[in-house]
Amino acid sequence: MTAEPRRLRNYINGEFRDAADGRTTEVVDPATGVGYATAPLSGAADVDAAMAAAAAAFPEWRATTPAARQLALLRIADAFERHADELLAVECENTGKPLELTRQEELPMMLEQIRFFAGAARMLEGKSAGEYMAGMTSFVRREPVGVCAQVVPWNYPVMMAVWKFAPALAAGNTVVLKPSDTTPASAVFVAGLLGEILPAGVFNVVCGDRDTGRLMVEHPTPAMASITGSVRAGTEVAASAARDLKRVHLELGGKAPCVVFEDADLDAAVAGIRDAGFFNAGQDCTAATRVLVHESVHEEFTAALAKAAAEVKTGDPADPECFYGPLNNAAHLAKVSGYIDRLPPHAKVVTGGHRVGERGWFYAPTVVTGCRQEDEIIQEEVFGPVVTVQKFADEAQAVALANDVEYGLASSVWTRDHARAMRMSRDLEFGCVWINTHIPLVGEMPHGGFKKSGYGKDLSSYGLEDYTRVKHVMTAL
């Protein structure tokens, strides 16, 4: 007997609801390719209801003290920790992530990030009050912007939700959040946790597809739209938001270069790039996807990386030896496979390059060499477990090759030369430059890119400030 699929529902104004017109989509486990739940396919009536709830809740929530918002966020973090087993089970079924690795790598970061913004809620900064004109005192107020429409991607459904709702709530805003249509389950679960802590309407979840997201961004109520997604999606959001001058916060992907110089610790570089390239099946905007190696150590490095990659295991997420699970969906598996299938004759797959198994959407850890700078696989974000290796002759060429893409999110430099590391950190056109490491993030430091990687910052006090507006107040003495 086949079990009835679980029914997920929207969370609007403190209660779970089906879509107003009853439409649903199937939610599929990417590790098996089998549907396990249905989720609302929300339309205009559902978006209207969520926006109305968020707008009605905003005056009371913005009036709460920073201390009260801090306490609410701390309670949210405690709820995540208390319900960690349930949250992880939902997230891993949602995504196919290995359970124990997600427990070790993602859960602590989420807790730390929520607790960071709890503290940051009480530390907003501005110019000191003073007499900048004779007979007048001026000061600055930082205020919440209002209702925030937030769209979350499928690669880190809960963590990206945290990156969005935590600073927004900390600043005094209310939220309407839409998870990806392929990974809605954990956002719905999180809504239940937040609903026990926050007033009705402060946090709302609307499930649906791209059209649902468009309805949210086009809606007249939100003062701000925030999205983590593709360049295409970001461009559409920016164009739509421009019609009524909404504020926009965009994190749109990357093509991170890892520049390995001849004096680098090659063993450390291979291990670090392997982990950063294949973690989460390479479905990470900051993944170490594009390695540039000095020509004198290119062959040695490539052989070592290929050997290390071949030892990385993918498969059943319940297997504790698996480093990563499946790609998110069948269409994405086809997209990743397509980049390898279309490789030009001068490029060579040195390991991987194929699907793993026939059940679920698994792809082997893949290393490609011999590519040229203009090749599709160098210029476009693959968003899968695929790492390319190119060679360079000197520092100037390394910088030129690293910067010669449309993205500008993250990068890394591997060298023992401190002066060179400092020059590279200056010259690389990416929002983050790691030195002798790749992929760690901390709540206190900003994350966000340049060029087609978008604008605005997640994490840090800069991320909190993005969810505020600045008001000058002047009074006559």
KAKA-V775225 format. One record per backbone hydrogen bond with DSSP energy under -0.5 kcal/mol. NH is the residue of the N-H (numbers start at 0). CO is the residue of the C=O. E is the energy in kcal/mol with one decimal. If there is no record, write none. Layout:
nh: {NH	NH}
co: {CO	CO}
e: {E	E}
This chain:
nh: {5	7	7	9	10	11	14	16	21	24	26	27	28	29	31	32	33	35	36	37	38	40	41	41	46	47	48	49	50	51	52	53	54	55	56	57	58	60	61	62	63	68	69	70	71	72	73	74	75	76	77	78	79	80	81	82	83	86	87	88	89	90	91	92	93	94	95	98	101	102	103	104	105	106	107	109	110	111	112	113	114	115	116	117	118	119	120	121	122	129	131	132	135	136	137	138	139	140	142	142	144	147	148	149	149	150	151	156	159	160	161	162	163	164	165	167	168	169	170	171	172	173	174	175	176	177	178	182	187	188	189	190	191	192	193	194	195	195	196	197	201	203	204	205	212	213	214	215	216	217	218	222	223	224	225	226	227	228	228	233	234	235	236	237	238	239	240	241	242	242	243	244	245	246	248	249	250	251	255	256	257	258	258	259	259	260	260	263	265	268	269	270	271	272	273	274	275	276	277	278	279	280	281	282	283	286	287	288	288	289	290	290	291	292	292	293	294	296	297	300	301	302	303	304	305	306	307	308	309	310	310	311	314	318	319	321	322	323	326	332	333	334	335	336	337	338	339	340	341	342	346	347	349	349	350	355	356	359	359	360	361	363	365	366	367	368	369	370	374	377	378	379	381	385	386	387	388	389	391	397	398	399	400	401	402	403	404	407	410	411	412	413	414	417	420	421	422	423	424	425	426	427	429	430	431	433	435	435	444	446	449	451	452	453	454	457	459	462	463	464	465	466	467	468	470	472	474	476}
co: {35	5	37	16	204	14	11	9	18	38	36	25	33	27	28	28	28	26	26	5	24	22	39	206	42	43	44	45	46	47	48	49	50	51	52	53	54	56	57	58	60	64	65	66	67	68	69	70	71	72	73	74	75	76	77	78	80	82	83	84	85	86	87	88	89	90	91	316	97	98	99	100	101	101	102	105	106	107	108	109	110	111	112	113	114	115	116	118	119	137	129	135	132	474	129	472	126	470	140	468	466	173	223	147	175	225	177	153	155	156	157	158	159	160	161	163	164	165	166	168	167	145	201	147	203	149	176	179	183	184	185	186	187	188	189	190	191	192	193	193	198	174	10	176	208	209	210	211	212	213	214	146	146	246	148	248	150	226	250	229	230	231	232	233	234	235	236	237	238	239	240	241	240	222	224	454	226	452	286	409	289	256	411	257	291	258	413	260	263	264	265	266	267	268	269	270	271	272	273	274	322	277	278	279	281	283	275	255	286	255	288	387	257	290	389	259	391	293	293	296	297	298	299	300	301	302	303	304	305	306	307	308	323	315	317	318	312	312	360	328	329	330	331	332	333	334	335	336	337	339	343	368	347	366	366	361	354	31	357	29	355	353	384	350	386	347	388	388	371	374	374	375	379	383	365	288	367	290	292	393	394	395	396	397	398	399	402	449	431	256	433	258	412	415	416	417	418	419	420	421	422	423	427	407	408	410	412	433	441	457	407	405	449	450	249	446	442	458	459	460	461	463	464	142	140	138	136	134}
e: {-2.4	-0.7	-3.3	-2.4	-2.6	-2.7	-1.1	-2.4	-1.7	-2.5	-3.1	-0.5	-2.6	-0.7	-1.3	-3.2	-0.6	-2.7	-1.3	-2.8	-2.4	-2.1	-0.9	-1.6	-2.2	-2.8	-2.0	-2.3	-2.6	-2.5	-2.0	-2.4	-2.6	-2.3	-1.8	-1.2	-0.6	-2.1	-3.0	-1.0	-1.3	-2.1	-2.6	-2.3	-2.0	-2.4	-2.6	-2.2	-2.0	-2.5	-2.3	-2.2	-2.5	-2.3	-2.8	-2.3	-1.2	-2.8	-3.0	-2.0	-2.3	-2.7	-2.7	-1.8	-2.4	-1.8	-2.9	-1.0	-2.1	-2.2	-2.2	-2.9	-1.7	-2.0	-0.6	-2.3	-2.3	-2.4	-2.6	-2.4	-2.2	-2.1	-2.1	-1.7	-1.7	-2.7	-1.6	-1.6	-2.1	-2.1	-1.1	-0.7	-2.3	-2.7	-2.9	-2.3	-0.6	-3.1	-0.5	-2.7	-1.0	-2.5	-2.8	-0.6	-2.7	-2.8	-2.7	-0.5	-2.9	-1.1	-2.5	-2.4	-1.1	-3.3	-2.0	-1.4	-2.9	-2.3	-1.9	-1.3	-2.6	-1.3	-2.8	-2.5	-3.0	-3.1	-0.5	-0.8	-1.9	-2.0	-2.7	-2.0	-1.4	-1.4	-2.7	-2.4	-0.6	-1.0	-1.7	-3.0	-1.9	-1.6	-2.5	-2.5	-1.9	-2.5	-2.2	-1.9	-2.2	-2.7	-1.1	-2.5	-1.2	-2.7	-2.9	-2.5	-1.6	-0.5	-2.0	-2.5	-2.7	-2.2	-2.5	-2.7	-2.3	-2.6	-3.1	-1.5	-0.6	-1.2	-0.9	-0.5	-2.3	-2.2	-2.4	-2.4	-2.1	-2.4	-0.5	-0.5	-2.3	-0.5	-2.9	-0.7	-3.5	-0.6	-2.4	-1.7	-1.2	-2.5	-2.9	-2.3	-2.7	-2.7	-2.4	-2.1	-2.4	-2.0	-1.9	-1.7	-0.5	-1.6	-1.5	-2.0	-1.9	-1.7	-1.3	-0.6	-1.8	-1.9	-0.5	-3.1	-2.7	-0.5	-2.8	-2.3	-2.6	-2.0	-0.7	-2.8	-2.8	-2.3	-2.0	-2.9	-2.6	-2.1	-2.4	-2.9	-2.3	-0.8	-0.5	-1.6	-1.0	-2.2	-0.6	-1.9	-2.9	-1.3	-3.9	-2.2	-2.1	-1.9	-2.7	-2.6	-1.9	-1.3	-1.1	-2.7	-2.0	-1.5	-1.7	-3.1	-0.7	-2.5	-1.1	-2.1	-0.6	-0.6	-0.5	-1.9	-0.6	-2.7	-2.4	-1.9	-2.6	-2.8	-0.8	-0.5	-2.0	-1.2	-2.0	-2.6	-0.7	-2.5	-2.5	-2.7	-2.3	-2.9	-1.8	-2.2	-2.4	-2.2	-2.8	-2.5	-2.4	-0.9	-2.0	-0.6	-1.1	-2.1	-2.5	-3.0	-0.6	-0.8	-2.3	-2.3	-2.3	-2.8	-2.3	-1.3	-2.3	-2.5	-1.5	-1.8	-0.9	-2.6	-3.3	-0.5	-1.4	-2.4	-1.8	-2.6	-2.3	-1.5	-0.7	-3.4	-2.5	-1.6	-1.5	-2.5	-1.5	-1.5	-2.0	-2.9	-2.9	-3.0	-2.6	-2.6}
